[in-house]
Amino acid sequence: MVIPQRFSLVTLGVADVETATAFYHRLGWREARSSVAGEVTFFATPGGVIALWETAELAKDAALPTFHANAPAFRAVALAINLASRDEVDDAVGDWVLAGGSIAKAAAATEWGGYSGYVADPDGNLWELAHNPGWPLDERGLPQLG
């Protein structure tokens, strides 16, 4: 068997589902009807589903302990939203902060010829907001790789 080269769902561990859901609503995201208020929120995207679920429940589901108090802040994963221009990146960073998120790394020109910055949601989940001129976006807003 070959495992399909895709992802269906990314679950972000959050301290409080309602609070996290409110943040993503402020970004303009609409939740799916299959969400369960206060328990789990789903956001359908052109590339897969983003879920918000309490960190302790996610850890229990995976049969893993939650992070301890001295765990590193960097979780070794970042999601990305590619945008059509540098101005769109700057606008998105500004909107992210206005919604209650934070800047992890200010947007700047990159060594690969693009423009990128990192932001975090109120639970510390890391997102890259980027413009890559070598990856044009399709009608769904997804990058087209060469």
Kinemage of the C-alpha trace (Angstrom):
@kinemage 1
@onewidth
@group {chain A} dominant
@subgroup {mainchain}
@vectorlist {calphas} color= white
{ca met a 1} P 0.000 0.000 0.000
{ca val a 2} L 1.125 3.521 -0.721
{ca ile a 3} L -0.041 6.115 1.785
{ca pro a 4} L -1.602 9.065 -0.090
{ca gln a 5} L 0.571 12.190 -0.258
{ca arg a 6} L -1.859 14.563 1.417
{ca phe a 7} L -3.221 15.636 4.755
{ca ser a 8} L -6.881 15.696 5.646
{ca leu a 9} L -6.906 17.461 8.991
{ca val a 10} L -4.554 19.400 11.274
{ca thr a 11} L -5.586 19.642 14.920
{ca leu a 12} L -4.278 22.563 16.953
{ca gly a 13} L -4.123 22.001 20.691
{ca val a 14} L -5.662 24.952 22.534
{ca ala a 15} L -6.246 25.863 26.179
{ca asp a 16} L -9.899 26.776 25.638
{ca val a 17} L -11.851 25.887 22.489
{ca glu a 18} L -14.340 28.769 22.777
{ca thr a 19} L -11.595 31.380 23.243
{ca ala a 20} L -9.543 29.963 20.364
{ca thr a 21} L -12.608 29.780 18.134
{ca ala a 22} L -13.369 33.439 18.845
{ca phe a 23} L -9.817 34.377 17.723
{ca tyr a 24} L -10.168 32.566 14.390
{ca his a 25} L -13.636 34.116 13.926
{ca arg a 26} L -12.000 37.542 14.318
{ca leu a 27} L -9.702 36.586 11.422
{ca gly a 28} L -12.848 36.097 9.343
{ca trp a 29} L -12.824 32.294 9.377
{ca arg a 30} L -16.154 30.439 9.327
{ca glu a 31} L -16.545 27.216 11.222
{ca ala a 32} L -18.108 24.082 9.780
{ca arg a 33} L -21.536 22.927 10.949
{ca ser a 34} L -19.926 19.745 12.259
{ca ser a 35} L -18.251 21.744 15.046
{ca val a 36} L -19.407 21.053 18.608
{ca ala a 37} L -19.582 24.287 20.613
{ca gly a 38} L -17.053 24.318 23.441
{ca glu a 39} L -15.637 20.898 22.486
{ca val a 40} L -14.146 21.033 18.997
{ca thr a 41} L -14.202 23.542 16.157
{ca phe a 42} L -13.577 22.692 12.511
{ca phe a 43} L -12.616 25.136 9.757
{ca ala a 44} L -12.743 23.777 6.202
{ca thr a 45} L -9.997 25.204 3.972
{ca pro a 46} L -9.159 24.623 0.301
{ca gly a 47} L -6.356 22.274 1.381
{ca gly a 48} L -7.669 20.437 4.430
{ca val a 49} L -9.499 20.898 7.697
{ca ile a 50} L -8.138 22.835 10.690
{ca ala a 51} L -9.505 21.656 14.040
{ca leu a 52} L -9.278 23.317 17.456
{ca trp a 53} L -9.356 20.909 20.383
{ca glu a 54} L -8.231 21.195 23.993
{ca thr a 55} L -4.567 20.261 24.339
{ca ala a 56} L -5.242 17.814 27.179
{ca glu a 57} L -7.885 15.991 25.112
{ca leu a 58} L -5.580 15.835 22.085
{ca ala a 59} L -2.771 14.396 24.219
{ca lys a 60} L -5.139 11.863 25.784
{ca asp a 61} L -6.402 10.814 22.334
{ca ala a 62} L -2.803 10.238 21.206
{ca ala a 63} L -1.937 8.466 24.480
{ca leu a 64} L 0.826 10.991 25.163
{ca pro a 65} L 1.530 13.212 28.167
{ca thr a 66} L 0.897 16.933 27.781
{ca phe a 67} L 3.900 19.242 27.675
{ca his a 68} L 5.442 19.917 31.044
{ca ala a 69} L 6.062 23.441 32.360
{ca asn a 70} L 9.676 23.438 31.101
{ca ala a 71} L 8.835 22.258 27.579
{ca pro a 72} L 10.330 24.416 24.801
{ca ala a 73} L 8.044 27.106 23.384
{ca phe a 74} L 8.808 25.974 19.821
{ca arg a 75} L 6.761 22.893 18.996
{ca ala a 76} L 8.734 22.088 15.816
{ca val a 77} L 5.783 22.718 13.507
{ca ala a 78} L 4.376 25.730 11.681
{ca leu a 79} L 1.418 26.049 9.363
{ca ala a 80} L 1.657 28.487 6.451
{ca ile a 81} L -0.627 30.750 4.482
{ca asn a 82} L 0.820 31.842 1.154
{ca leu a 83} L -0.336 35.210 -0.129
{ca ala a 84} L -0.167 36.963 -3.500
{ca ser a 85} L 2.118 39.865 -2.552
{ca arg a 86} L 4.316 41.428 0.109
{ca asp a 87} L 1.554 43.948 0.823
{ca glu a 88} L -0.889 41.106 1.470
{ca val a 89} L 1.595 39.584 3.933
{ca asp a 90} L 1.906 42.914 5.784
{ca asp a 91} L -1.886 43.346 5.825
{ca ala a 92} L -2.386 39.786 7.102
{ca val a 93} L 0.174 40.281 9.883
{ca gly a 94} L -1.622 43.466 10.926
{ca asp a 95} L -5.022 41.777 10.906
{ca trp a 96} L -3.598 38.815 12.862
{ca val a 97} L -2.398 41.129 15.630
{ca leu a 98} L -5.682 43.107 15.657
{ca ala a 99} L -7.538 39.789 16.146
{ca gly a 100} L -5.461 39.050 19.267
{ca gly a 101} L -2.514 37.083 17.903
{ca ser a 102} L 1.146 37.999 18.160
{ca ile a 103} L 4.162 38.438 15.914
{ca ala a 104} L 6.820 35.769 16.405
{ca lys a 105} L 9.114 37.129 13.648
{ca ala a 106} L 8.474 40.329 11.722
{ca ala a 107} L 7.890 39.941 7.992
{ca ala a 108} L 11.020 40.564 5.926
{ca ala a 109} L 12.668 39.691 2.632
{ca thr a 110} L 14.009 36.124 2.575
{ca glu a 111} L 17.151 34.580 1.132
{ca trp a 112} L 14.961 32.547 -1.268
{ca gly a 113} L 13.580 35.704 -2.903
{ca gly a 114} L 10.273 35.888 -1.082
{ca tyr a 115} L 8.820 37.727 1.866
{ca ser a 116} L 7.815 36.008 5.087
{ca gly a 117} L 6.941 36.513 8.730
{ca tyr a 118} L 5.726 34.319 11.577
{ca val a 119} L 2.718 34.921 13.787
{ca ala a 120} L 1.199 32.943 16.645
{ca asp a 121} L -2.371 32.457 17.769
{ca pro a 122} L -3.166 33.090 21.459
{ca asp a 123} L -2.224 29.460 22.253
{ca gly a 124} L 1.205 29.803 20.623
{ca asn a 125} L 0.372 27.809 17.476
{ca leu a 126} L 2.801 29.132 14.869
{ca trp a 127} L 1.800 30.278 11.375
{ca glu a 128} L 4.011 31.569 8.580
{ca leu a 129} L 2.512 34.288 6.394
{ca ala a 130} L 4.485 34.339 3.161
{ca his a 131} L 4.726 35.535 -0.408
{ca asn a 132} L 6.786 33.338 -2.724
{ca pro a 133} L 7.040 34.810 -6.233
{ca gly a 134} L 8.160 31.400 -7.542
{ca trp a 135} L 4.935 29.729 -6.384
{ca pro a 136} L 1.937 31.354 -8.068
{ca leu a 137} L -1.389 30.810 -6.308
{ca asp a 138} L -4.245 28.943 -7.982
{ca glu a 139} L -7.909 29.953 -7.843
{ca arg a 140} L -8.188 28.342 -4.384
{ca gly a 141} L -5.212 30.327 -3.064
{ca leu a 142} L -2.939 27.274 -2.946
{ca pro a 143} L 0.668 27.521 -4.180
{ca gln a 144} L 1.551 25.844 -7.452
{ca leu a 145} L 4.899 24.110 -7.058
{ca gly a 146} L 7.231 23.694 -10.009
